[in-house]
Amino acid sequence: MTKAGSQEKALTAKQVAKLIAKAASDTKAIDIVVLDLGKVTSFTDYFVICSGASDRQVQAIVNAIEDALKDKGRRPLSIEGQGTGHWTLVDYGEVVAHVFHQTEREYYQIERLWNDAPRVNFPGITD
């Protein structure tokens, strides 16, 4: 028997990435991309990148991500840019979510910086 609120088993980094992508998808995020950075960098295993069409939607996506992971007993190590509605970074250690306003994402083109990282497809979420 487990204590209330505890996890029965730890989530893998890929499972965390999928939960983040699903939460973003459920909040109607635009162009969800998951990059496998495991062999590209040492500071994280996955990036989940997505966009919102408005400042409000960006915040709603961030809130949905936090709620989905909180339900699994996970809290972010840090959140940067929260409340701006332009670019919010939610760091879970092995997975980092980048939630952009559409115009900011077009400007920064973060996927191009990591174009050597393979994309991960979660059917029904990232396709």
Protein Blocks (a to p, Z undefined) as FASTA:
>chain_A
ZZehiafbdcdfklmmmmmmmmmmmnopahiadddfklmpmkbmbdcddddfbfklmmmm
mmmmmmmmmmnopacfbdehihnlmaccddehjaccddddfklmmmnommlmmmmbccdd
dehklZZ
